[in-house]
Amino acid sequence: MASVTLSSSLTTNGNTWLSPSRDFAFGFHQLGNSNLFLLAIWFDRIPARTVVWHANGNNPLPRGSKVELTSSNLVLMDPEGLIIWQANPATPVISAAMLDTGNFVLKGNDSSTYIWESFKNPTLSCQPKLILDLGSKLFSRLAETNYSKGRFELNFSNGSLELNPIAWPSEFQYDHYYSSYTYNANPYESGYQLVCNESANVYIVKLNGENAQFPDWDRINYTEQLWDFDGVFTQYSHPKNSTNNQDWRPVQSIPIDMCNALFNDIGSGPCGFNSYCSIQENGTPTCDCPPGYVFLDLNNRLGGCKPTFPQGCGLDDGCGDPEELYEIRQVDNVNWPLNDYERLSPYSQTQCEKSCLYDCSCAVAIFDGRQCWKKRLPLSNGRYMDTGFSKTLFKVRREVPPPVVLLGALLGSSAFLNVILLVVTFLILLGRRERKVKKAGPDSSISCSTLRCFTYKELEEATGVFKEELGRGSSGIVYKGIMGSSSRNAIAVKKLGQLAQERERGSKTEVSAIGQTHH
C-alpha cells in the first residue's frame, strides 16, 4: 500500500491520496459546482465519484482549505488556519495510508495495527470488511447533495440493529421503524458486531459466535451498503471500470417499503410535512407534494411542502362565498392516516367536499364511499395507499382576479379625492344601519365585520370594468365608480396589485377604520 509520510498535506487544488488499486481516493471532494469542499473518501474509478466517508459534512469548507498529517494527528484547517476537524490517536503517528478496502488509516510504531481508521469512525456506509461495534452509528445525509446530518439514524446498540427517524434539527430520536431484534437478556445470545464482509453479505455476530444473517447479496461488482438520505439501508451495485455515467443500481433494501414501515404518531413520517411517500419502480422511496403545494426546498424532496395560497381561519374575515374562493382538486389513494380531526358518516362525496370548503380548519378530506375524514395542517405520515376506492379531496384557492376593496384612508391629498372619501364614508355608515352582517357559510364562525361586502362583479359594474383611474400607490390603483343608478353615489375603489396576504389584511384594516369613524 502507498504510504503517506509525515508533513504531507492536501489542499482543494485536486490532489488526492489514492489506494494502490486506485479504486478509492482520500482528499477534498467538491460539492457540485459550488466552492465548498468535504474532506472525504470516494470511489475514484467511476464517474459518479460516490462519497463513502466524510469528516466535515456539517461544515463544508471553502477553496484554500488544507489537511495535513503530523506526528500527533491528522488535522483539517480552513484557509485562515482554524482547525475544523482532527483525528487524534492515543500514540504518535508514523505514517498514513489509503487502503483498497476504502479504509483510511493512521499507523504508529507497530505497523501491524492501526492507531486510527475511518472504518472505526463511519459516517455514511458499511463498506466490505467494515465491522460496526456496539454503540456505532451511521447518519443519513440531509439531502442528496447535502452531507450534513439528516433525518435518519442507523444505530447498532443493545444487541440490535435499529433504524430511527430523528426530530431534525435536534438529535431527539423517535421510535425505530426497523429492528433486527437480535437483543437477548443473555449477553452471549445477543448481537455485538455488525459485519459487512468481502462477499457483500451483512450479518450480526453474537457473542457466542453465531451469526444472524441478513439476505445474501452477491458481490459481482463494486458494492456499497449505504445509509441513504431517505432513511433506507440499501446495498448498491456498480460495474467496475465503468467509463460511462451509469448509476448505482439498488440491489437490496431494509426496510423493503419505507413508506409504510415508518408510522409514528409524532414527527413528519418518511417524508416531510404536507407531502406524501410512494415507492418507485426501482424500489426506492420518493416524496411528492399534493395539488396546490410546492417543496420548501427544491433541492430537498424530503424537506416537506407548503401551500401556494394562504391557509387557515381568519384569512378572509368571513367575506365571500367559500365555494367562490376555493375549489376541490381530487387525487386517488393518498392518505395521511394520523391527521383526522372529524369523521362524518354517512356522507356523499358532494357533502364531504362542501363540508371541507366551508370549514376553515379543513385542508383535505378523504372520502371512501360512505365516510368523510377531514384533516388539518400540518399533514404527517403521508403515503400512497392503493386501497381500491379512496378519493383525496384537496381544498385549494381558486385563481381569481386581484382582490379589490373600497378605498379607506390615505386616498390622496387632492380635494377631489377627499370629497370621494367623505361620500364613501357616508355610504358605509348608512349601510351599517340598514344591513345585517352577512355570514360566509354554514360552518363559518367569522363575520364580515360591520362593513358592507361587495362582490367582484358588483365593483366591475360600478367602475365600468375599472375604466377611470383616479390615482395609484405602492399597493394598488384607485378607480372612480358609481354605485347604483344615481350619479351622486360616487365611490372610489382600490384594486390591489397582488394577492399578498399582508396587503389584503392591511387594506381590510384600513376600511375597518373608516367604518368605525363617527361624525
C-alpha positions, -999 to 999 in steps of 0.1 A, spaced: 0 0 0 11 35 -7 23 53 24 16 89 33 46 104 51 46 129 79 41 166 70 23 156 38 -7 177 30 -36 182 6 -54 213 -5 -85 219 -26 -65 221 -58 -74 185 -67 -46 163 -54 -55 131 -36 -41 101 -17 -50 71 -37 -54 34 -27 -30 10 -45 -57 -2 -69 -68 34 -74 -104 23 -65 -105 48 -36 -93 84 -31 -88 105 0 -89 142 -4 -112 173 -9 -144 164 -27 -161 194 -43 -198 198 -37 -214 202 -72 -205 234 -88 -200 253 -56 -168 265 -40 -174 242 -10 -155 210 -2 -157 180 20 -127 161 34 -138 127 21 -132 92 8 -148 83 -25 -149 57 -54 -124 72 -78 -126 48 -108 -163 56 -116 -177 89 -130 -201 93 -101 -172 97 -76 -195 84 -48 -186 95 -13 -184 67 13 -170 87 42 -165 124 52 -151 144 81 -169 177 79 -204 171 65 -219 197 88 -193 223 79 -182 223 42 -151 243 37 -141 269 11 -114 267 -15 -80 271 0 -86 247 29 -59 222 39 -55 188 56 -21 178 70 -6 147 85 15 155 116 32 133 142 3 140 166 -28 138 143 -45 143 110 -58 179 110 -82 197 88 -79 236 86 -98 263 68 -79 289 47 -72 310 79 -56 281 97 -86 275 120 -89 238 130 -122 223 118 -117 186 124 -89 163 136 -82 126 141 -63 123 174 -48 89 181 -35 80 215 0 73 203 23 92 179 17 89 141 44 75 118 25 74 85 -9 70 69 -24 51 40 -55 48 18 -63 11 16 -80 -8 -12 -109 -16 11 -118 21 13 -104 24 48 -81 54 55 -57 45 84 -31 61 106 -1 39 116 22 41 146 54 23 156 36 -11 153 29 -13 116 6 -44 121 -20 -23 139 -38 10 131 -40 37 157 -69 54 139 -90 44 109 -120 57 91 -137 23 94 -139 29 132 -154 63 126 -180 55 99 -204 82 86 -223 71 55 -218 35 45 -210 -1 56 -182 -10 32 -169 -45 26 -146 -55 55 -161 -28 78 -172 -40 113 -195 -19 134 -191 -25 172 -219 -19 197 -226 18 201 -218 26 165 -240 49 144 -244 59 108 -261 92 99 -281 99 68 -274 129 47 -299 157 49 -304 156 11 -288 140 -19 -262 168 -22 -262 180 14 -239 159 36 -249 175 70 -267 152 94 -301 143 82 -334 130 94 -325 93 100 -300 74 121 -287 38 120 -279 25 155 -262 -7 165 -268 -8 202 -283 -31 228 -275 -61 206 -298 -50 177 -295 -30 145 -322 -3 146 -332 24 121 -347 56 137 -361 89 125 -347 120 141 -365 151 152 -343 172 129 -325 196 135 -323 183 171 -309 149 180 -341 136 196 -347 100 184 -382 87 176 -392 51 178 -374 28 154 -391 17 121 -368 -13 117 -351 -36 141 -331 -68 137 -344 -80 171 -311 -97 180 -310 -84 215 -311 -111 242 -310 -108 280 -283 -134 279 -253 -114 266 -238 -145 249 -270 -148 228 -271 -111 219 -255 -93 189 -222 -75 195 -209 -68 159 -224 -58 126 -202 -72 98 -201 -62 61 -178 -88 47 -159 -92 14 -187 -113 -1 -211 -84 3 -230 -102 30 -243 -83 60 -248 -101 93 -248 -97 130 -223 -117 151 -234 -129 185 -210 -132 214 -214 -170 213 -201 -169 177 -234 -175 159 -244 -152 130 -278 -136 125 -278 -135 87 -292 -108 65 -302 -118 30 -273 -130 9 -261 -104 -16 -238 -115 -44 -206 -94 -49 -200 -93 -86 -193 -56 -90 -185 -27 -67 -209 -29 -38 -217 -4 -11 -241 -7 18 -252 29 20 -272 46 48 -291 67 24 -306 102 28 -341 87 25 -336 66 56 -332 33 38 -302 10 44 -295 -1 8 -270 -22 -10 -259 -7 -43 -240 -23 -72 -219 -6 -99 -198 -22 -127 -161 -19 -121 -141 2 -145 -172 18 -159 -164 46 -184 -200 58 -188 -223 76 -164 -241 45 -153 -258 49 -119 -255 27 -89 -282 0 -90 -301 -7 -58 -299 -45 -50 -315 -49 -16 -331 -25 9 -340 -25 46 -369 -18 50 -383 -30 17 -412 -5 19 -401 27 36 -434 44 30 -453 20 52 -425 10 76 -423 44 93 -455 52 111 -451 73 143 -477 95 160 -452 124 162 -428 136 135 -434 141 98 -431 104 87 -409 91 59 -413 124 40 -416 160 53 -448 176 65 -475 182 39 -460 157 14 -465 120 7 -443 90 1 -445 64 -28 -423 36 -40 -407 40 -74 -402 11 -99 -366 5 -87 -379 0 -51 -367 33 -37 -390 58 -20 -397 93 -33 -417 123 -19 -442 144 -37 -463 175 -30 -502 174 -32 -521 197 -56 -516 234 -46 -484 227 -27 -447 231 -36 -415 219 -20 -400 241 8 -366 234 -8 -363 222 -44 -330 206 -36 -345 185 -7 -376 165 -16 -377 151 20 -379 186 35 -417 189 32 -442 211 12 -461 243 17 -493 256 2 -491 282 -25 -520 301 -10 -530 314 25 -545 287 47 -564 288 80 -592 306 98 -595 344 98 -578 350 65 -609 362 46 -627 377 77 -658 358 67 -662 377 35 -671 360 3 -685 326 -5 -661 297 3 -672 280 -29 -661 311 -49 -628 314 -30 -618 277 -30 -622 246 -52 -616 209 -47 -589 190 -65 -590 153 -64 -563 126 -64 -567 90 -56 -553 67 -29 -532 92 -10 -537 95 27 -523 110 60 -537 84 84 -529 103 116 -544 137 108 -581 131 111 -600 156 134 -635 148 123 -654 118 107 -687 124 90 -709 94 81 -729 85 62 -719 112 37 -718 116 -1 -688 130 -19 -706 162 -26 -714 166 11 -678 158 20 -664 184 -4 -688 211 8 -681 204 44 -644 209 38 -649 240 17 -669 257 45 -646 246 73 -617 270 77 -597 243 95 -600 217 68 -571 214 43 -580 180 28 -607 154 32 -607 116 24 -638 101 11 -641 63 10 -676 59 -5 -695 64 28 -673 82 53 -657 117 51 -625 122 71 -614 158 75 -578 167 81 -559 199 91 -523 211 86 -496 202 91 -501 168 74 -478 140 86 -471 104 76 -483 109 41 -482 79 18 -497 64 -13 -521 37 -3 -537 16 -31 -570 8 -12 -591 4 -44 -615 32 -36 -603 63 -18 -606 98 -30 -584 125 -16 -601 159 -18 -577 189 -16 -591 224 -8 -571 249 -29 -576 286 -36 -593 294 -69 -574 315 -94 -595 347 -91 -589 382 -103 -570 405 -80 -590 414 -49 -605 448 -46 -616 468 -15 -634 500 -10 -608 527 -6 -601 537 30 -579 564 44 -549 579 27 -566 581 -8 -546 611 -16 -542 648 -9 -563 662 -36 -596 679 -28 -615 657 -53 -603 625 -37 -611 638 -2 -647 645 -14 -650 610 -27 -636 597 6 -664 615 25 -690 600 2 -676 565 7 -676 570 45 -712 582 44 -723 552 23 -706 528 47 -721 543 78 -755 543 61 -750 507 52 -742 498 87 -777 509 98 -796 492 71 -779 459 66 -773 429 87 -740 412 88 -737 386 61 -722 352 71 -697 334 48 -712 299 51 -728 273 73 -696 263 91 -680 297 94 -678 314 127 -662 346 114 -684 375 103 -676 401 76 -675 428 103 -700 456 103 -690 468 68 -708 461 36 -690 434 15 -692 438 -23 -686 411 -49 -660 415 -76 -688 416 -102 -706 445 -84 -674 465 -84 -667 457 -120 -702 471 -129 -697 502 -106 -664 512 -122 -672 502 -157 -647 474 -156 -621 497 -138 -621 523 -165 -614 556 -149 -582 558 -129 -580 583 -100 -545 576 -87 -521 548 -78 -498 539 -50 -474 511 -39 -502 487 -30 -526 492 -59 -546 515 -83 -577 537 -73 -606 538 -97 -637 560 -98 -671 543 -97 -708 549 -94 -728 527 -70 -764 522 -82 -782 543 -108 -776 577 -93 -745 597 -104 -744 611 -68 -734 577 -54 -697 582 -64 -672 558 -49 -635 551 -51 -623 515 -55 -588 504 -47 -576 474 -67 -547 455 -51 -518 448 -73 -512 412 -60 -526 386 -37 -502 393 -9 -518 383 24 -504 412 44 -516 437 18 -551 422 19 -551 424 57 -538 460 56 -565 471 32 -592 455 53 -578 472 84 -579 505 65 -616 500 56 -625 489 91 -610 521 105 -633 541 82 -663 520 94 -656 530 129 -654 567 122 -681 588 139 -693 622 127 
